[in-house]
Amino acid sequence: MVDKHFVEGFEDFMKFVKDFKAEEKVVNILFTGKKDEKGVSWCPDCNEAEPFIEDALDKYGEGTVLITVEVGDRTFWKDINNPFRKDKDCHLSVIPTLVRWKHQQRLEGEQLLKPELLQMFFADEDD
């Protein structure tokens, strides 16, 4: 089973990861655009990638943690001074982005539409 969490905004994300205890689990973070009341993101690429990510999690995500972080609305995301873009640990340039927290593994944009890349991402247990 995947241990799923949801966070909205940079400040809440920083607080969450500071306080979160993963207990030796692999921590993956999905950065995505804010969703509306119908559960649809303003970011079409995020909407397109979501079923691919969910399918890969179902198949390969056993025992992992997934923290989904909404980076804000379109205007906030497009600001070059957006803290998600500037933070040394996040360093985002595109959404959606899936990262292994505090490690090198990262899939961005169209890479998240490729099941074989998602399989490798979730199967790689970087210590």
N, CA, C and O atoms as a MOPAC input file, in Angstrom:
PM7 MOZYME 1SCF
protein

 N      0.83400 1    -1.18200 1     0.00000 1
 C      0.00000 1     0.00000 1     0.00000 1
 C      0.88300 1     1.25000 1     0.00000 1
 O      1.92200 1     1.30200 1     0.65800 1
 N      0.44400 1     2.23800 1    -0.74600 1
 C      1.14300 1     3.51900 1    -0.79800 1
 C      0.58100 1     4.41100 1     0.29700 1
 O     -0.63400 1     4.53800 1     0.44400 1
 N      1.46300 1     5.01900 1     1.05400 1
 C      1.08200 1     5.95800 1     2.10700 1
 C      0.98300 1     7.33900 1     1.46300 1
 O      2.00600 1     7.97300 1     1.20000 1
 N     -0.25300 1     7.81600 1     1.20500 1
 C     -0.45800 1     9.06200 1     0.45600 1
 C     -0.75900 1    10.23400 1     1.38300 1
 O     -1.47300 1    10.10500 1     2.37800 1
 N     -0.18600 1    11.38700 1     1.02100 1
 C     -0.40100 1    12.63500 1     1.74800 1
 C     -0.63200 1    13.74500 1     0.73900 1
 O     -0.20900 1    13.64400 1    -0.41300 1
 N     -1.30300 1    14.80200 1     1.17200 1
 C     -1.60100 1    15.94300 1     0.30600 1
 C     -1.22800 1    17.23500 1     1.01700 1
 O     -1.54700 1    17.42900 1     2.19100 1
 N     -0.55000 1    18.11500 1     0.29100 1
 C     -0.14700 1    19.40900 1     0.84200 1
 C     -0.40700 1    20.46300 1    -0.22200 1
 O     -0.21900 1    20.21600 1    -1.41300 1
 N     -0.84000 1    21.64200 1     0.21500 1
 C     -1.09000 1    22.73500 1    -0.71100 1
 C     -0.22000 1    23.93300 1    -0.33700 1
 O     -0.30600 1    24.44400 1     0.78000 1
 N      0.61500 1    24.37600 1    -1.27400 1
 C      1.42200 1    25.57300 1    -1.07200 1
 C      2.80300 1    25.29500 1    -0.50900 1
 O      3.04500 1    24.26200 1     0.11500 1
 N      3.70400 1    26.24200 1    -0.74500 1
 C      5.10100 1    26.07700 1    -0.37300 1
 C      5.32000 1    26.04200 1     1.14200 1
 O      6.02300 1    25.16400 1     1.64100 1
 N      4.73000 1    26.97800 1     1.86900 1
 C      4.95100 1    27.03600 1     3.31600 1
 C      4.45400 1    25.76500 1     4.00200 1
 O      5.13100 1    25.21600 1     4.87000 1
 N      3.26400 1    25.30200 1     3.60600 1
 C      2.73600 1    24.07300 1     4.19500 1
 C      3.58700 1    22.87000 1     3.81000 1
 O      3.76100 1    21.95000 1     4.61000 1
 N      4.11800 1    22.87100 1     2.59400 1
 C      4.99000 1    21.79100 1     2.16900 1
 C      6.26500 1    21.75200 1     3.01100 1
 O      6.67000 1    20.68500 1     3.47200 1
 N      6.89700 1    22.90600 1     3.21200 1
 C      8.12200 1    22.95000 1     4.01200 1
 C      7.86900 1    22.48400 1     5.44100 1
 O      8.67900 1    21.75300 1     6.01300 1
 N      6.75900 1    22.90300 1     6.01000 1
 C      6.41200 1    22.46600 1     7.36300 1
 C      6.16600 1    20.95700 1     7.39200 1
 O      6.62100 1    20.26100 1     8.30000 1
 N      5.45000 1    20.46800 1     6.39900 1
 C      5.12600 1    19.04300 1     6.34400 1
 C      6.39000 1    18.18500 1     6.28100 1
 O      6.53500 1    17.24700 1     7.06500 1
 N      7.30500 1    18.49400 1     5.36000 1
 C      8.50500 1    17.65600 1     5.23100 1
 C      9.42300 1    17.78800 1     6.44200 1
 O     10.15400 1    16.85500 1     6.77300 1
 N      9.38700 1    18.92600 1     7.09200 1
 C     10.20000 1    19.09300 1     8.29700 1
 C      9.68900 1    18.18900 1     9.41900 1
 O     10.47900 1    17.59400 1    10.15200 1
 N      8.37000 1    18.09000 1     9.55000 1
 C      7.76000 1    17.32600 1    10.63600 1
 C      7.49500 1    15.86200 1    10.29900 1
 O      7.25100 1    15.06000 1    11.20000 1
 N      7.53800 1    15.50200 1     9.02100 1
 C      7.16500 1    14.16200 1     8.58800 1
 C      8.23600 1    13.14100 1     8.94100 1
 O      9.42500 1    13.36200 1     8.70700 1
 N      7.80700 1    12.03800 1     9.49800 1
 C      8.69900 1    10.93100 1     9.83700 1
 C      8.39500 1     9.77400 1     8.89000 1
 O      7.34600 1     9.13900 1     8.99400 1
 N      9.30500 1     9.50700 1     7.97600 1
 C      9.08000 1     8.48000 1     6.95600 1
 C      9.35400 1     7.06900 1     7.45600 1
 O      8.94600 1     6.10200 1     6.81100 1
 N     10.02000 1     6.93200 1     8.56600 1
 C     10.31200 1     5.61800 1     9.14500 1
 C     10.92000 1     4.66600 1     8.12500 1
 O     10.40100 1     3.57600 1     7.88400 1
 N     12.03100 1     5.09700 1     7.52900 1
 C     12.79500 1     4.26200 1     6.59500 1
 C     12.07300 1     3.96300 1     5.28800 1
 O     12.50600 1     3.08600 1     4.54000 1
 N     11.00000 1     4.65600 1     4.99800 1
 C     10.30100 1     4.45000 1     3.73200 1
 C     10.86900 1     5.38400 1     2.66900 1
 O     11.44300 1     6.43100 1     2.97100 1
 N     10.69300 1     4.97700 1     1.42900 1
 C     11.05900 1     5.81300 1     0.29100 1
 C     10.00300 1     6.90700 1     0.17800 1
 O      8.80600 1     6.61800 1     0.18100 1
 N     10.43900 1     8.16300 1     0.07800 1
 C      9.50900 1     9.29200 1    -0.00100 1
 C      9.57300 1     9.89800 1    -1.40200 1
 O     10.61400 1    10.38700 1    -1.84000 1
 N      8.43800 1     9.85300 1    -2.08700 1
 C      8.29700 1    10.42800 1    -3.41800 1
 C      7.36600 1    11.62000 1    -3.32800 1
 O      6.39000 1    11.60700 1    -2.57800 1
 N      7.67600 1    12.65400 1    -4.10200 1
 C      6.85000 1    13.85600 1    -4.07500 1
 C      6.42600 1    14.20300 1    -5.48900 1
 O      7.25100 1    14.30300 1    -6.39800 1
 N      5.12500 1    14.38500 1    -5.65900 1
 C      4.56000 1    14.78800 1    -6.93400 1
 C      4.13800 1    16.24100 1    -6.83000 1
 O      3.26000 1    16.58500 1    -6.03900 1
 N      4.76200 1    17.09000 1    -7.62400 1
 C      4.40900 1    18.50400 1    -7.67600 1
 C      3.46000 1    18.69900 1    -8.85000 1
 O      3.76100 1    18.30400 1    -9.97600 1
 N      2.32400 1    19.30600 1    -8.58300 1
 C      1.27900 1    19.43900 1    -9.58500 1
 C      0.55100 1    20.76800 1    -9.43100 1
 O      0.69300 1    21.45100 1    -8.41600 1
 N     -0.21700 1    21.12200 1   -10.43100 1
 C     -0.99600 1    22.35500 1   -10.37800 1
 C     -2.21400 1    22.21200 1    -9.48800 1
 O     -2.73900 1    21.11200 1    -9.31500 1
 N     -2.66100 1    23.31300 1    -8.92800 1
 C     -3.82700 1    23.33600 1    -8.04600 1
 C     -5.06400 1    22.84700 1    -8.79700 1
 O     -5.27900 1    23.18100 1    -9.96200 1
 N     -5.86700 1    22.05000 1    -8.09900 1
 C     -7.10100 1    21.52300 1    -8.67400 1
 C     -8.29200 1    22.37400 1    -8.26200 1
 O     -8.29400 1    23.01200 1    -7.20900 1
 N     -9.30900 1    22.36500 1    -9.12600 1
 C    -10.54600 1    23.07900 1    -8.80800 1
 C    -11.48000 1    22.17800 1    -8.00100 1
 O    -11.10900 1    21.06900 1    -7.61700 1
 N    -12.68500 1    22.66300 1    -7.75200 1
 C    -13.65000 1    21.91600 1    -6.93200 1
 C    -14.08300 1    20.60500 1    -7.57700 1
 O    -14.63500 1    19.74000 1    -6.89700 1
 N    -13.84400 1    20.44300 1    -8.87300 1
 C    -14.18300 1    19.20200 1    -9.57600 1
 C    -12.99600 1    18.23100 1    -9.62100 1
 O    -13.10000 1    17.14400 1   -10.18800 1
 N    -11.87200 1    18.63200 1    -9.02200 1
 C    -10.70300 1    17.77000 1    -8.99800 1
 C     -9.86800 1    17.83700 1   -10.25900 1
 O     -9.09400 1    16.92300 1   -10.54200 1
 N    -10.01600 1    18.91900 1   -11.02800 1
 C     -9.27900 1    19.08700 1   -12.27200 1
 C     -8.26700 1    20.22200 1   -12.09900 1
 O     -8.61300 1    21.31800 1   -11.65700 1
 N     -7.02700 1    19.94400 1   -12.45000 1
 C     -5.97300 1    20.95100 1   -12.34800 1
 C     -6.06000 1    21.93100 1   -13.51300 1
 O     -6.54000 1    21.59100 1   -14.59500 1
 N     -5.59100 1    23.14600 1   -13.27500 1
 C     -5.47000 1    24.12900 1   -14.35500 1
 C     -4.38500 1    23.70800 1   -15.34600 1
 O     -4.33500 1    24.20600 1   -16.47100 1
 N     -3.51700 1    22.78800 1   -14.92100 1
 C     -2.37400 1    22.33500 1   -15.71500 1
 C     -2.76500 1    21.09200 1   -16.53200 1
 O     -2.91400 1    20.01200 1   -15.96000 1
 N     -2.93300 1    21.22300 1   -17.85300 1
 C     -3.33800 1    20.07200 1   -18.66000 1
 C     -2.32500 1    18.92600 1   -18.61700 1
 O     -2.71200 1    17.75900 1   -18.66300 1
 N     -1.03600 1    19.24800 1   -18.53000 1
 C     -0.01800 1    18.18900 1   -18.45300 1
 C     -0.15100 1    17.37400 1   -17.16900 1
 O      0.07200 1    16.16300 1   -17.16700 1
 N     -0.51700 1    18.04600 1   -16.07800 1
 C     -0.72100 1    17.35500 1   -14.80000 1
 C     -1.90700 1    16.40700 1   -14.89300 1
 O     -1.85000 1    15.27900 1   -14.40200 1
 N     -2.97900 1    16.86700 1   -15.52200 1
 C     -4.16700 1    16.02100 1   -15.69700 1
 C     -3.85500 1    14.81000 1   -16.57100 1
 O     -4.32500 1    13.70500 1   -16.30000 1
 N     -3.06600 1    15.01900 1   -17.61300 1
 C     -2.71700 1    13.92500 1   -18.51300 1
 C     -1.83700 1    12.88700 1   -17.81900 1
 O     -1.98700 1    11.68900 1   -18.06300 1
 N     -0.93000 1    13.33000 1   -16.96600 1
 C      0.01300 1    12.41900 1   -16.30700 1
 C     -0.61000 1    11.63800 1   -15.14800 1
 O     -0.16000 1    10.53900 1   -14.82500 1
 N     -1.62900 1    12.19800 1   -14.53400 1
 C     -2.19000 1    11.59700 1   -13.31700 1
 C     -2.54000 1    10.11200 1   -13.44800 1
 O     -2.14700 1     9.33900 1   -12.57400 1
 N     -3.25400 1     9.66600 1   -14.48900 1
 C     -3.57100 1     8.23200 1   -14.55200 1
 C     -2.34100 1     7.34300 1   -14.73100 1
 O     -2.32700 1     6.21100 1   -14.24800 1
 N     -1.32400 1     7.83200 1   -15.41000 1
 C     -0.09100 1     7.06200 1   -15.57700 1
 C      0.61500 1     6.88000 1   -14.23000 1
 O      1.10900 1     5.79800 1   -13.91300 1
 N      0.65100 1     7.95100 1   -13.45600 1
 C      1.29300 1     7.90000 1   -12.14100 1
 C      0.52400 1     6.96500 1   -11.21300 1
 O      1.12100 1     6.13900 1   -10.52200 1
 N     -0.79400 1     7.09500 1   -11.19900 1
 C     -1.62000 1     6.23800 1   -10.33700 1
 C     -1.46700 1     4.76600 1   -10.70600 1
 O     -1.38200 1     3.91200 1    -9.82400 1
 N     -1.43100 1     4.46500 1   -12.00100 1
 C     -1.24900 1     3.08600 1   -12.44600 1
 C      0.09900 1     2.54000 1   -11.99000 1
 O      0.18200 1     1.41000 1   -11.50900 1
 N      1.15000 1     3.33600 1   -12.13900 1
 C      2.49000 1     2.90400 1   -11.71400 1
 C      2.54400 1     2.70700 1   -10.19800 1
 O      3.16500 1     1.76000 1    -9.71600 1
 N      1.90300 1     3.59100 1    -9.45700 1
 C      1.86400 1     3.42900 1    -7.99800 1
 C      1.16700 1     2.13500 1    -7.60700 1
 O      1.62200 1     1.42000 1    -6.71500 1
 N      0.05700 1     1.84000 1    -8.28200 1
 C     -0.67300 1     0.60000 1    -7.99300 1
 C      0.19900 1    -0.62600 1    -8.24600 1
 O      0.13600 1    -1.60500 1    -7.50300 1
 N      1.00900 1    -0.56600 1    -9.29700 1
 C      1.82500 1    -1.71900 1    -9.67600 1
 C      3.14500 1    -1.81000 1    -8.91100 1
 O      3.57800 1    -2.90700 1    -8.55500 1
 N      3.79200 1    -0.66000 1    -8.65400 1
 C      5.17500 1    -0.68200 1    -8.16300 1
 C      5.42100 1     0.12300 1    -6.88600 1
 O      6.54800 1     0.16300 1    -6.39100 1
 N      4.39300 1     0.75500 1    -6.35300 1
 C      4.59400 1     1.67100 1    -5.24200 1
 C      4.44100 1     1.08300 1    -3.85000 1
 O      4.41500 1     1.82200 1    -2.86600 1
 N      4.34100 1    -0.21000 1    -3.75800 1
 C      4.14600 1    -0.86200 1    -2.45700 1
 C      5.19200 1    -0.41100 1    -1.43800 1
 O      6.39300 1    -0.46500 1    -1.70500 1
 N      4.73100 1     0.03100 1    -0.27700 1
 C      5.62500 1     0.40900 1     0.80700 1
 C      6.25600 1     1.78400 1     0.67700 1
 O      7.13800 1     2.13600 1     1.46000 1
 N      5.81800 1     2.56700 1    -0.30100 1
 C      6.38500 1     3.89900 1    -0.47100 1
 C      5.43600 1     4.96900 1     0.06100 1
 O      4.28200 1     4.70300 1     0.39700 1
 N      5.95900 1     6.16800 1     0.12200 1
 C      5.18100 1     7.34100 1     0.52300 1
 C      5.05300 1     8.23600 1    -0.70500 1
 O      6.03600 1     8.45200 1    -1.41400 1
 N      3.85900 1     8.75700 1    -0.96400 1
 C      3.66700 1     9.74900 1    -2.01100 1
 C      3.04800 1    10.98500 1    -1.38700 1
 O      1.95600 1    10.93600 1    -0.82000 1
 N      3.76200 1    12.08700 1    -1.50100 1
 C      3.25900 1    13.37400 1    -1.04100 1
 C      2.91400 1    14.17600 1    -2.29200 1
 O      3.80000 1    14.52100 1    -3.07400 1
 N      1.64100 1    14.47000 1    -2.48000 1
 C      1.21300 1    15.28900 1    -3.61200 1
 C      1.16100 1    16.72900 1    -3.13400 1
 O      0.50200 1    17.05300 1    -2.14600 1
 N      1.87400 1    17.58700 1    -3.86000 1
 C      1.98400 1    18.98800 1    -3.48500 1
 C      1.41200 1    19.84700 1    -4.61300 1
 O      1.91100 1    19.82300 1    -5.73800 1
 N      0.37000 1    20.59800 1    -4.30100 1
 C     -0.15500 1    21.55500 1    -5.26900 1
 C      0.67200 1    22.83000 1    -5.16800 1
 O      0.78800 1    23.42800 1    -4.09800 1
 N      1.25300 1    23.24100 1    -6.31400 1
 C      2.15700 1    24.38700 1    -6.32600 1
 C      1.43600 1    25.72200 1    -6.46200 1
 O      2.08100 1    26.77000 1    -6.47800 1
 N      0.13500 1    25.70200 1    -6.55800 1
 C     -0.63600 1    26.93500 1    -6.66000 1
 C     -1.35500 1    27.07000 1    -7.98400 1
 O     -1.34700 1    26.16000 1    -8.81200 1
 N     -1.97900 1    28.22900 1    -8.16900 1
 C     -2.69600 1    28.48000 1    -9.41800 1
 C     -1.69400 1    28.84800 1   -10.51600 1
 O     -0.49700 1    28.97300 1   -10.25700 1
 N     -2.18800 1    29.01600 1   -11.73000 1
 C     -1.32100 1    29.25300 1   -12.88700 1
 C     -0.47500 1    30.52000 1   -12.71500 1
 O      0.72300 1    30.49800 1   -12.99500 1
 N     -1.06800 1    31.59800 1   -12.26700 1
 C     -0.33700 1    32.85300 1   -12.10300 1
 C      0.80000 1    32.70000 1   -11.09900 1
 O      1.91500 1    33.15700 1   -11.34900 1
 N      0.52600 1    32.06400 1    -9.97100 1
 C      1.55300 1    31.85000 1    -8.95400 1
 C      2.67400 1    30.97600 1    -9.50900 1
 O      3.85100 1    31.28300 1    -9.31900 1
 N      2.31700 1    29.88500 1   -10.19700 1
 C      3.32500 1    28.98000 1   -10.73200 1
 C      4.20800 1    29.66700 1   -11.76700 1
 O      5.42100 1    29.45600 1   -11.77200 1
 N      3.63000 1    30.47800 1   -12.63700 1
 C      4.38200 1    31.10800 1   -13.72800 1
 C      5.32900 1    32.21500 1   -13.25500 1
 O      6.20400 1    32.63600 1   -14.01300 1
 N      5.17100 1    32.68600 1   -12.03500 1
 C      6.05800 1    33.72100 1   -11.47800 1
 C      7.47600 1    33.14600 1   -11.34200 1
 O      7.66700 1    32.12000 1   -10.69000 1
 N      8.46700 1    33.80400 1   -11.95600 1
 C      9.84100 1    33.29000 1   -11.89700 1
 C     10.41700 1    33.28200 1   -10.48600 1
 O     11.41300 1    32.60700 1   -10.22400 1
 N      9.79700 1    34.02500 1    -9.58200 1
 C     10.24800 1    34.04200 1    -8.19100 1
 C      9.45500 1    33.07800 1    -7.31200 1
 O      9.53200 1    33.14500 1    -6.08600 1
 N      8.70600 1    32.19800 1    -7.93000 1
 C      7.95200 1    31.18700 1    -7.20300 1
 C      8.92300 1    30.39700 1    -6.31100 1
 O      9.96100 1    29.94200 1    -6.79100 1
 N      8.60000 1    30.23000 1    -5.03100 1
 C      9.53500 1    29.55000 1    -4.12700 1
 C      9.81700 1    28.10000 1    -4.51100 1
 O     10.89000 1    27.58500 1    -4.19400 1
 N      8.89100 1    27.43500 1    -5.17900 1
 C      9.16000 1    26.06600 1    -5.63600 1
 C     10.27200 1    26.05500 1    -6.68500 1
 O     11.01900 1    25.08300 1    -6.79200 1
 N     10.37900 1    27.12700 1    -7.45000 1
 C     11.43200 1    27.23100 1    -8.46100 1
 C     12.77800 1    27.56800 1    -7.82100 1
 O     13.81900 1    27.11100 1    -8.29300 1
 N     12.76300 1    28.35900 1    -6.75500 1
 C     13.98800 1    28.86900 1    -6.13200 1
 C     14.58300 1    27.94900 1    -5.06400 1
 O     15.79500 1    27.96000 1    -4.84500 1
 N     13.74500 1    27.15600 1    -4.40000 1
 C     14.20800 1    26.30600 1    -3.30200 1
 C     15.21400 1    25.26700 1    -3.80800 1
 O     14.98100 1    24.62200 1    -4.83100 1
 N     16.32700 1    25.10600 1    -3.09700 1
 C     17.39100 1    24.20200 1    -3.53300 1
 C     16.97200 1    22.73300 1    -3.52700 1
 O     17.51300 1    21.93900 1    -4.29700 1
 N     16.03200 1    22.36100 1    -2.68500 1
 C     15.58100 1    20.97300 1    -2.65800 1
 C     14.50100 1    20.68400 1    -3.69700 1
 O     14.44200 1    19.57500 1    -4.22800 1
 N     13.66300 1    21.64400 1    -3.99100 1
 C     12.60900 1    21.46100 1    -5.00100 1
 C     13.14600 1    21.73800 1    -6.39300 1
 O     13.09800 1    20.87600 1    -7.27000 1
 N     13.64800 1    22.92600 1    -6.58800 1
 C     14.23300 1    23.40000 1    -7.84700 1
 C     13.40900 1    22.95300 1    -9.06200 1
 O     13.91900 1    22.28200 1    -9.95900 1
 N     12.13200 1    23.33500 1    -9.07200 1
 C     11.23400 1    22.94100 1   -10.14900 1
 C     11.33200 1    23.89100 1   -11.32600 1
 O     11.49100 1    25.10000 1   -11.15800 1
 N     11.23600 1    23.33100 1   -12.51000 1
 C     11.15000 1    24.15800 1   -13.70600 1
 C      9.92100 1    23.80600 1   -14.52600 1
 O      9.53000 1    24.55600 1   -15.42000 1
 N      9.31500 1    22.67200 1   -14.22600 1
 C      8.13800 1    22.21000 1   -14.95600 1
 C      7.24800 1    21.41200 1   -14.00200 1
 O      7.72700 1    20.77100 1   -13.06600 1
 N      5.94900 1    21.46900 1   -14.26300 1
 C      5.02600 1    20.56300 1   -13.58100 1
 C      4.25100 1    19.81800 1   -14.65600 1
 O      3.97900 1    20.37800 1   -15.71800 1
 N      3.89900 1    18.59500 1   -14.40500 1
 C      4.15700 1    17.84400 1   -13.18600 1
 C      5.61800 1    17.40600 1   -13.08200 1
 O      6.30100 1    17.20400 1   -14.08700 1
 N      6.06800 1    17.26800 1   -11.85300 1
 C      7.39100 1    16.71700 1   -11.56900 1
 C      7.25400 1    15.74000 1   -10.40900 1
 O      6.60200 1    16.02300 1    -9.40400 1
 N      7.88400 1    14.58800 1   -10.57700 1
 C      7.90900 1    13.55600 1    -9.54500 1
 C      9.35200 1    13.39200 1    -9.10800 1
 O     10.22700 1    13.13100 1    -9.93400 1
 N      9.60700 1    13.54400 1    -7.81600 1
 C     10.97800 1    13.43000 1    -7.30500 1
 C     11.04400 1    12.43800 1    -6.15400 1
 O     10.07400 1    12.22300 1    -5.42700 1
 N     12.22200 1    11.84400 1    -6.01700 1
 C     12.55100 1    11.07900 1    -4.81900 1
 C     13.20600 1    12.09700 1    -3.90300 1
 O     14.29400 1    12.58700 1    -4.20300 1
 N     12.56600 1    12.41900 1    -2.79700 1
 C     13.00000 1    13.49200 1    -1.91400 1
 C     14.41800 1    13.26500 1    -1.42600 1
 O     14.75600 1    12.20000 1    -0.91000 1
 N     15.24900 1    14.29900 1    -1.60200 1
 C     16.64700 1    14.33700 1    -1.16500 1
 C     17.53500 1    13.35500 1    -1.92700 1
 O     18.60500 1    12.98200 1    -1.44700 1
 N     17.08700 1    12.93100 1    -3.12500 1
 C     17.87500 1    12.04900 1    -3.98700 1
 C     17.84000 1    12.58800 1    -5.40800 1
 O     17.19700 1    13.60300 1    -5.67600 1
 N     18.52400 1    11.91700 1    -6.31100 1
 C     18.65700 1    12.37400 1    -7.69200 1
 C     17.47500 1    12.01900 1    -8.59200 1
 O     17.25600 1    12.68300 1    -9.60500 1
 N     16.71200 1    10.98600 1    -8.24100 1
 C     15.64900 1    10.53900 1    -9.12600 1
 C     14.61300 1    11.63300 1    -9.34300 1
 O     14.14200 1    12.27300 1    -8.40300 1
 N     14.27000 1    11.82900 1   -10.63600 1
 C     13.32800 1    12.88900 1   -11.00400 1
 C     12.75200 1    12.56800 1   -12.37700 1
 O     13.48000 1    12.22800 1   -13.30900 1
 N     11.44200 1    12.68300 1   -12.48400 1
 C     10.76500 1    12.60500 1   -13.77500 1
 C      9.97200 1    13.89300 1   -13.93700 1
 O      9.31400 1    14.35400 1   -13.00400 1
 N     10.04400 1    14.46900 1   -15.13700 1
 C      9.39100 1    15.74800 1   -15.37600 1
 C      8.53600 1    15.69200 1   -16.63500 1
 O      8.86900 1    15.00900 1   -17.60400 1
 N      7.42700 1    16.42600 1   -16.59900 1
 C      6.59900 1    16.62200 1   -17.78600 1
 C      6.24100 1    15.34500 1   -18.50900 1
 O      5.65200 1    14.43700 1   -17.92400 1
 N      6.60100 1    15.27100 1   -19.79900 1
 C      6.22300 1    14.14300 1   -20.64500 1
 C      6.83900 1    12.82000 1   -20.20600 1
 O      6.34000 1    11.75900 1   -20.58300 1
 N      7.90700 1    12.85700 1   -19.42200 1
 C      8.48700 1    11.60800 1   -18.91400 1
 C      7.46600 1    10.84600 1   -18.07100 1
 O      7.52600 1     9.62100 1   -17.97500 1
 N      6.52900 1    11.57600 1   -17.46000 1
 C      5.52200 1    10.94800 1   -16.60800 1
 C      4.42400 1    10.24500 1   -17.40100 1
 O      3.52000 1     9.64700 1   -16.81700 1
 N      4.50000 1    10.31600 1   -18.71900 1
 C      3.55000 1     9.61500 1   -19.58600 1
 C      4.12600 1     8.29000 1   -20.07700 1
 O      3.49700 1     7.59700 1   -20.87700 1
 N      5.31300 1     7.94000 1   -19.60500 1
 C      6.00300 1     6.73400 1   -20.06600 1
 C      6.03200 1     5.68600 1   -18.95000 1
 O      6.79700 1     5.80700 1   -17.99300 1
 N      5.18300 1     4.64900 1   -19.08600 1
 C      5.10500 1     3.62500 1   -18.03300 1
 C      6.44000 1     2.99800 1   -17.68300 1
 O      6.68000 1     2.67300 1   -16.52000 1
 N      7.33200 1     2.81700 1   -18.68200 1
 C      8.61700 1     2.18000 1   -18.39000 1
 C      9.49600 1     3.06200 1   -17.50800 1
 O     10.23900 1     2.54800 1   -16.67100 1
 N      9.42300 1     4.38200 1   -17.68100 1
 C     10.18900 1     5.28900 1   -16.81500 1
 C      9.60400 1     5.31300 1   -15.40500 1
 O     10.34400 1     5.35500 1   -14.42200 1
 N      8.29500 1     5.28500 1   -15.30900 1
 C      7.65200 1     5.25100 1   -13.98400 1
 C      7.98000 1     3.94900 1   -13.26500 1
 O      8.21400 1     3.94800 1   -12.05600 1
 N      7.99900 1     2.84900 1   -13.99500 1
 C      8.36200 1     1.56800 1   -13.38400 1
 C      9.78000 1     1.63300 1   -12.82500 1
 O     10.02200 1     1.22200 1   -11.69000 1
 N     10.72300 1     2.15000 1   -13.62500 1
 C     12.10700 1     2.25600 1   -13.15200 1
 C     12.19600 1     3.19100 1   -11.94700 1
 O     12.93200 1     2.91900 1   -10.99900 1
 N     11.45000 1     4.28500 1   -11.98500 1
 C     11.47500 1     5.24900 1   -10.88800 1
 C     11.03600 1     4.59300 1    -9.58200 1
 O     11.72500 1     4.70400 1    -8.56800 1
 N      9.90100 1     3.91500 1    -9.60300 1
 C      9.37700 1     3.31700 1    -8.37000 1
 C     10.11400 1     2.06300 1    -7.96000 1
 O     10.14600 1     1.73000 1    -6.77500 1
 N     10.71100 1     1.35300 1    -8.91600 1
 C     11.43300 1     0.12100 1    -8.58800 1
 C     12.81600 1     0.40000 1    -8.01600 1
 O     13.38200 1    -0.45200 1    -7.33100 1
 N     13.36900 1     1.58300 1    -8.28800 1
 C     14.70800 1     1.93800 1    -7.81000 1
 C     14.62600 1     2.39900 1    -6.37000 1
 O     14.08200 1     3.46200 1    -6.07000 1
 N     15.17300 1     1.58600 1    -5.48700 1
 C     15.16200 1     1.92000 1    -4.05400 1
 C     16.49300 1     2.51400 1    -3.64900 1
 O     17.32100 1     1.84400 1    -3.03300 1
 N     16.69600 1     3.76900 1    -3.99300 1
 C     17.92900 1     4.47100 1    -3.64700 1
 C     17.96800 1     4.68000 1    -2.13800 1
 O     17.03800 1     5.24200 1    -1.55800 1
 N     19.04100 1     4.22900 1    -1.50800 1
 C     19.16400 1     4.38800 1    -0.04700 1
 C     19.87000 1     5.65800 1     0.30000 1
 O     20.06200 1     5.95600 1     1.47900 1

